[in-house]
Structures are given as structure tokens and as C-alpha cells.
Amino acid sequence: MIKEWGQNVVYVGIADPGVYNPATGQVTQNENRVNVKAVLTELKADEVGGNYQSQDVKLMIDPGQLPNVLLSTADYWEWPGLQGGTVRAKTVEVLTYRGDSAVFYSCVVRPQ
């Protein structure tokens, strides 16, 4: 259902801790980018506080769109912004709902 009715989102998986370049002082991270469909919703008022902030968003996705991927808080998500441009949001928390295997992911993400 999410794959059919969700909005276009790009999953940006950070594959490893990155490679440090001592000449520039920069760390280059290897990214795995996958186009998926997801449902984005606001957090409920009673969910804000603690680890969550008022601008955080709940992102729901079915695992079949990301086979062999283990979601983590190192990952990002990107989607078209309402005012143009692209929203890039860092994963704050991943909840996995399971049967014999993962059947649903609910992520809290924080737009940067």
C-alpha cells in the first residue's frame, strides 16, 4: 500500500564510517541512494519532547523496497520540499515491526 500511495523519497544509506583525507581534513562517506515510496506524517503532540523535537517527522516505509538494508541512525532521507528545493532529514530513530521478518519500518527523521 505504501509503495502504491506513498510519496517519492530517496533513502541515503551511509555504507561505512567514511574515508579520511589528511590533506583536506575531510571525511568522504560512501552513500547508497535508493528511490522509494514512503508516508510522511507529523509527530503527535505527546510524542514531542525527550529525543524528539517539534520539527521531526515520522516516515513509514515497507521493507520490501529496501531488501538487504539495515536502517540506522547514520542514514538520511530526501524528498521534495513544499516551497521547492529538497528536504534532507537525518534518521533519529528506527522502529522495526516484525513477524518472521521485518514487515514495516517507522522512522523518526529530523530535517536538517
URSULVEN-V91869 format. One record per helix or strand of 3 or more residues. SS is the DSSP state (H for helix, E for strand). FROM is the first residue (numbers start at 0). LEN is the number of residues. If there is no record, write none. Layout:
# URSULVEN-V91869
SS|FROM|LEN / SS|FROM|LEN
This chain:
# URSULVEN-V91869
H|1|4 / E|6|8 / E|18|3 / E|25|3 / E|30|12 / H|44|3 / E|56|5 / H|62|4 / E|75|5 / E|85|13 / E|101|10
